[in-house]
Amino acid sequence: MPVIHIVRRFGRVGGMESYVWHLVHGLVDQNIQVAVVCEQVCESPEASIRIVQVEASSVRPRWKSMMTFRALVDQKIRDIFCGQTVLVHSHERSVCHQVTTFHGPPIEPPRGLGWLSRFNKRFIAWRQMELNELLGPTVQMILPVSSQVQEQLINRYPEIKGKKMLLAWPGVSQASRSSSLFIRKPSTCVNFLFVGKEWKRKGFDIAVDVVDEFQRSYGTASLTVFGVDQTDLPRSTRALEWISFQGWSSSIPWSDFDVLLHPARKEPFGMVVAEARSHGIPVAMSSQVGVADLKFSATEILDVSAPVADWCEAIAELIQNNVREPEIKWSWGDLVVQHVEMIYPQLKGITL
């Protein structure tokens, strides 16, 4: 029975997209027939993965574009797989799937609108698409990427308790296990790392305040930033000499850094934390990061509103031990096995 995955962009261009890429390639390695229905192919996949593209929607705003995408996907699947029994696995706000992986928090009413949000077209549309994704007549199972997301979904939609649910965390590459234990060379400067494009949600301003205070209390420090668009930041922040902006990069020189800072205000999972730990890098993160499910060592978890002095004290304790051992709690291979052995066997395909 073919497994059809739905994602708008197929390629490692974001957290959700990387999740889909690693999962479907792992399924192919397990001799499972896989098709991917998407708008855009961002890199060349394994040849045995069947790619089905739909026309890219030029409709704006984004919620209208998503409505167009899901309608095109539904029709394309019915046309191409007509008469076949398939299992449809969605990562988007689709309408014809049997299982959905929920990668982010549920939609929230616009700030300040309160009860008026019921008249907001954008909110109404996203909420209805979200309801279809979670409670549509063909949906058999929901896969939140963390217990934090699962709790948010249950609070928002209590009726999903009647659906099968299973946590399906993102992984890291198993190859990282080959990284040897290493000791960072002594330095008079503590090098902090921040990664993330959505800088407000991921707490970049908090990270800046923490590093600034750390320099005053503990000595010289620097902050290297990947993913943030400098033009979105206040000039006062861009002008700080101890911050280095590296833009987007497909790889990070992990061994150059002493601590990953991830003081996110809302982070469904936080793949960068798992990646940092797979390279042995200590982490200071907020309690709003879903990866806390995996209970990593060499990790300090603080309330996002904790005083910067508390963050600095926790970080100082983290870096006292210079020896770093790569730590992997959950790999992409584990995710694939979970789908093959625990998830897909519980589901019934649909004949189109």
C-alpha positions as CSV (number, residue, x, y, z in Angstrom):
1,M,0.0,0.0,0.0
2,P,1.6,3.3,-1.1
3,V,2.1,6.0,1.6
4,I,1.4,9.5,0.3
5,H,3.0,12.4,2.2
6,I,1.7,15.9,1.7
7,V,4.0,18.9,2.2
8,R,4.1,22.2,0.3
9,R,7.9,22.4,-0.1
10,F,9.8,19.1,-0.4
11,G,13.4,19.6,0.7
12,R,15.5,20.5,3.8
13,V,14.5,24.2,3.8
14,G,12.9,24.3,7.3
15,G,12.1,22.3,10.4
16,M,8.9,20.7,9.1
17,E,10.3,20.2,5.6
18,S,13.5,18.5,7.0
19,Y,11.3,16.2,9.1
20,V,9.4,15.1,6.0
21,W,12.6,14.7,3.9
22,H,14.3,12.4,6.5
23,L,11.1,10.4,7.2
24,V,10.2,9.6,3.6
25,H,13.8,8.7,2.7
26,G,13.9,6.4,5.7
27,L,10.7,4.8,4.7
28,V,12.1,4.1,1.2
29,D,15.1,2.5,2.8
30,Q,12.5,0.1,4.5
31,N,11.1,-0.8,1.1
32,I,7.9,1.1,1.5
33,Q,6.3,2.7,-1.6
34,V,6.3,6.5,-1.0
35,A,4.8,9.4,-3.0
36,V,5.2,13.0,-2.1
37,V,2.5,15.6,-3.2
38,C,3.9,19.1,-3.1
39,E,4.0,22.5,-4.7
40,Q,7.8,22.8,-4.9
41,V,10.7,20.4,-5.0
42,C,13.7,22.2,-3.3
43,E,16.3,19.5,-3.8
44,S,16.7,16.2,-5.7
45,P,15.2,13.3,-3.7
46,E,15.9,9.5,-3.9
47,A,14.8,8.4,-7.4
48,S,12.4,5.8,-6.0
49,I,10.3,8.5,-4.3
50,R,7.3,9.4,-6.6
51,I,6.9,13.1,-6.8
52,V,3.5,14.6,-7.6
53,Q,3.5,18.4,-8.0
54,V,0.5,20.6,-8.0
55,E,0.4,24.1,-9.4
56,A,1.9,26.7,-7.1
57,S,-0.8,29.1,-5.8
58,S,-0.3,32.8,-6.4
59,V,-3.3,33.7,-4.3
60,R,-2.8,36.0,-1.3
61,P,-3.1,36.2,1.7
62,R,-1.5,33.0,3.0
63,W,-4.7,31.4,4.3
64,K,-6.3,31.7,0.8
65,S,-3.2,30.2,-0.7
66,M,-3.4,27.2,1.7
67,M,-7.0,26.7,0.8
68,T,-6.1,26.5,-2.9
69,F,-3.2,24.2,-2.2
70,R,-5.3,21.7,-0.2
71,A,-8.1,21.7,-2.9
72,L,-5.5,21.0,-5.6
73,V,-3.8,18.3,-3.6
74,D,-7.1,16.5,-2.8
75,Q,-8.1,16.5,-6.5
76,K,-4.6,15.4,-7.7
77,I,-4.6,12.5,-5.3
78,R,-8.0,11.3,-6.4
79,D,-7.1,11.6,-10.0
80,I,-3.7,9.9,-9.9
81,F,-4.5,7.2,-7.4
82,C,-8.1,6.5,-8.4
83,G,-9.0,2.9,-7.7
84,Q,-6.0,2.3,-5.5
85,T,-5.9,1.8,-1.7
86,V,-3.5,4.3,-0.2
87,L,-2.5,5.7,3.1
88,V,-2.3,9.5,3.1
89,H,0.0,11.2,5.7
90,S,-0.3,14.9,5.9
91,H,2.0,17.6,7.3
92,E,-0.3,20.5,6.1
93,R,-3.9,21.6,6.5
94,S,-5.2,18.8,4.2
95,V,-8.6,17.2,3.8
96,C,-8.1,13.6,2.6
97,H,-5.5,12.2,5.0
98,Q,-5.7,9.3,7.5
99,V,-2.8,10.5,9.7
100,T,-1.4,14.0,10.3
101,T,1.8,15.1,11.9
102,F,1.1,18.4,13.8
103,H,4.3,20.5,13.7
104,G,3.3,23.7,15.4
105,P,1.0,25.2,18.0
106,P,-2.7,25.5,17.1
107,I,-4.0,28.8,15.7
108,E,-4.7,31.5,18.2
109,P,-7.1,34.5,18.0
110,P,-5.4,37.7,16.9
111,R,-4.2,39.7,19.9
112,G,-6.6,42.3,21.2
113,L,-9.6,41.1,19.3
114,G,-11.1,38.8,21.9
115,W,-14.6,37.7,21.0
116,L,-14.3,39.8,17.8
117,S,-12.0,37.2,16.4
118,R,-15.1,35.2,15.4
119,F,-15.5,37.8,12.6
120,N,-11.9,37.8,11.5
121,K,-11.7,36.0,8.1
122,R,-8.1,34.9,8.5
123,F,-8.7,33.4,11.9
124,I,-12.0,31.7,10.9
125,A,-10.3,30.2,7.8
126,W,-7.2,28.8,9.6
127,R,-9.3,27.5,12.5
128,Q,-11.7,25.6,10.1
129,M,-8.7,24.2,8.2
130,E,-7.2,23.1,11.5
131,L,-10.4,21.4,12.5
132,N,-10.5,19.6,9.2
133,E,-6.9,18.5,9.7
134,L,-7.5,17.1,13.2
135,L,-11.2,16.0,13.1
136,G,-12.0,15.3,9.4
137,P,-14.0,12.1,8.7
138,T,-11.0,10.2,7.3
139,V,-8.5,11.1,10.2
140,Q,-7.5,8.1,12.2
141,M,-4.4,9.3,14.1
142,I,-2.8,12.6,15.2
143,L,1.0,12.8,15.7
144,P,2.1,15.9,17.7
145,V,5.8,16.6,17.7
146,S,6.0,17.2,21.4
147,S,3.9,16.8,24.6
148,Q,3.7,20.6,24.7
149,V,1.9,20.6,21.3
150,Q,-0.3,17.7,22.3
151,E,-1.4,19.5,25.4
152,Q,-2.2,22.7,23.4
153,L,-4.2,20.7,20.9
154,I,-6.3,19.0,23.6
155,N,-6.9,22.3,25.4
156,R,-8.0,23.9,22.1
157,Y,-10.0,20.9,20.8
158,P,-11.1,18.6,23.6
159,E,-12.9,16.4,21.1
160,I,-9.6,15.1,19.7
161,K,-9.3,12.9,22.8
162,G,-11.4,10.4,20.8
163,K,-8.6,10.1,18.2
164,K,-5.5,8.0,18.5
165,M,-2.5,10.2,19.4
166,L,1.2,9.4,19.5
167,L,4.2,11.7,20.0
168,A,6.5,11.7,17.0
169,W,9.5,13.8,17.8
170,P,11.9,15.1,15.1
171,G,15.3,13.3,15.1
172,V,18.9,14.0,14.4
173,S,21.2,12.2,12.0
174,Q,22.7,9.0,13.4
175,A,26.0,9.9,11.8
176,S,26.6,12.4,14.6
177,R,27.3,9.4,17.0
178,S,30.6,9.0,15.3
179,S,31.7,12.4,16.6
180,S,34.4,11.8,19.2
181,L,34.5,13.2,22.7
182,F,36.3,16.5,22.6
183,I,37.6,19.2,24.9
184,R,37.1,22.8,23.8
185,K,40.4,24.7,23.8
186,P,40.6,27.2,26.7
187,S,39.5,30.7,25.7
188,T,39.1,34.0,27.5
189,C,35.9,34.6,25.5
190,V,32.7,32.5,25.9
191,N,31.2,32.0,22.5
192,F,27.4,31.9,22.5
193,L,25.3,30.6,19.6
194,F,21.7,31.5,18.6
195,V,19.9,29.9,15.7
196,G,16.5,30.7,14.2
197,K,14.8,32.9,11.6
198,E,11.7,33.8,13.6
199,W,13.8,35.8,16.1
200,K,11.0,37.3,18.2
201,R,9.3,33.9,18.8
202,K,12.7,32.3,19.5
203,G,13.7,34.9,22.0
204,F,16.6,36.6,20.3
205,D,16.1,39.8,22.3
206,I,16.3,37.7,25.5
207,A,19.5,36.1,24.2
208,V,21.1,39.5,23.6
209,D,20.2,40.7,27.1
210,V,21.7,37.4,28.6
211,V,25.0,37.7,26.8
212,D,25.2,41.4,27.6
213,E,24.7,40.7,31.3
214,F,27.1,37.7,31.1
215,Q,29.9,40.0,29.9
216,R,29.4,42.3,32.9
217,S,29.3,39.5,35.5
218,Y,31.6,36.8,34.1
219,G,33.9,38.2,31.4
220,T,34.2,38.6,27.7
221,A,31.6,36.9,25.5
222,S,30.4,36.9,21.9
223,L,27.1,35.9,20.2
224,T,27.0,34.3,16.8
225,V,23.7,34.3,15.1
226,F,22.5,32.0,12.3
227,G,19.2,32.5,10.4
228,V,18.1,35.9,11.6
229,D,17.5,38.6,8.9
230,Q,19.5,41.6,10.2
231,T,17.2,44.0,8.4
232,D,14.3,43.0,10.8
233,L,16.3,43.9,13.9
234,P,16.6,47.3,15.7
235,R,19.7,49.3,14.7
236,S,20.8,49.4,18.3
237,T,21.1,45.6,18.2
238,R,22.8,45.4,14.8
239,A,25.4,47.8,16.0
240,L,26.7,45.7,18.9
241,E,30.3,44.7,18.1
242,W,30.1,41.4,20.0
243,I,27.3,40.1,17.8
244,S,28.2,38.3,14.5
245,F,25.4,37.7,12.0
246,Q,26.0,34.7,9.7
247,G,22.6,34.6,7.9
248,W,21.2,31.3,6.7
249,S,23.6,28.3,6.5
250,S,23.2,24.6,5.7
251,S,25.7,23.7,8.4
252,I,27.0,25.1,11.7
253,P,30.6,24.8,13.0
254,W,29.4,23.5,16.3
255,S,32.9,23.0,17.8
256,D,33.4,26.8,17.7
257,F,30.8,27.4,20.4
258,D,30.5,27.0,24.2
259,V,26.7,27.3,24.7
260,L,23.6,27.3,22.5
261,L,21.1,29.9,23.7
262,H,17.4,29.1,22.9
263,P,15.2,31.3,25.2
264,A,12.1,30.8,22.9
265,R,8.8,32.2,23.9
266,K,7.0,29.4,22.0
267,E,8.8,26.5,20.4
268,P,6.8,23.4,19.4
269,F,10.0,21.2,19.4
270,G,13.3,22.9,18.9
271,M,15.4,20.7,16.5
272,V,18.4,23.0,17.0
273,V,18.7,21.8,20.7
274,A,18.8,18.2,19.7
275,E,21.4,19.0,17.0
276,A,23.5,20.9,19.5
277,R,23.4,18.0,22.0
278,S,24.3,15.5,19.2
279,H,27.6,17.5,18.9
280,G,28.0,17.8,22.7
281,I,27.2,21.5,23.0
282,P,25.7,22.6,26.3
283,V,22.3,24.3,26.0
284,A,20.4,27.0,27.9
285,M,16.8,27.1,26.9
286,S,13.4,28.2,28.1
287,S,10.7,25.9,29.5
288,Q,8.6,26.7,26.4
289,V,10.7,24.4,24.2
290,G,9.1,21.0,23.3
291,V,12.4,19.1,23.1
292,A,12.4,19.1,26.9
293,D,10.5,15.8,26.4
294,L,13.8,14.1,25.7
295,K,15.5,15.1,29.0
296,F,19.0,15.9,27.7
297,S,21.9,16.2,30.0
298,A,24.1,19.4,30.0
299,T,21.0,21.4,29.5
300,E,19.6,24.2,31.7
301,I,15.9,25.0,31.4
302,L,14.6,28.3,32.7
303,D,11.4,30.2,32.7
304,V,11.3,32.5,29.7
305,S,10.6,35.4,32.1
306,A,13.4,34.5,34.5
307,P,15.9,37.4,35.4
308,V,18.9,37.5,33.1
309,A,21.1,37.0,36.1
310,D,19.5,33.6,36.7
311,W,20.2,32.7,33.0
312,C,23.8,33.8,33.4
313,E,24.3,31.8,36.6
314,A,22.9,28.7,35.0
315,I,25.2,29.2,32.0
316,A,28.3,29.6,34.2
317,E,27.6,26.2,35.7
318,L,27.1,24.7,32.3
319,I,30.5,25.7,31.0
320,Q,32.5,24.8,34.1
321,N,33.0,21.3,32.5
322,N,34.8,21.7,29.2
323,V,34.4,18.0,28.2
324,R,31.6,17.4,25.7
325,E,30.1,14.1,24.8
326,P,27.7,13.8,21.8
327,E,24.2,12.8,23.0
328,I,21.4,11.4,20.9
329,K,18.1,10.5,22.5
330,W,16.1,10.1,19.3
331,S,17.3,9.8,15.7
332,W,15.7,10.0,12.3
333,G,16.1,6.2,12.2
334,D,14.1,6.0,15.4
335,L,11.3,8.1,13.8
336,V,11.2,5.8,10.8
337,V,11.0,2.6,12.9
338,Q,8.2,4.2,14.9
339,H,6.2,4.8,11.8
340,V,6.9,1.4,10.3
341,E,6.3,-0.6,13.5
342,M,3.9,1.4,15.6
343,I,2.0,4.0,13.5
344,Y,1.2,2.7,10.0
345,P,0.1,-0.8,11.2
346,Q,-2.6,0.8,13.3
347,L,-4.1,2.6,10.3
348,K,-6.5,1.5,7.5
349,G,-5.9,2.7,4.0
350,I,-8.6,4.4,1.9
351,T,-9.6,3.3,-1.5
352,L,-10.0,6.2,-3.9
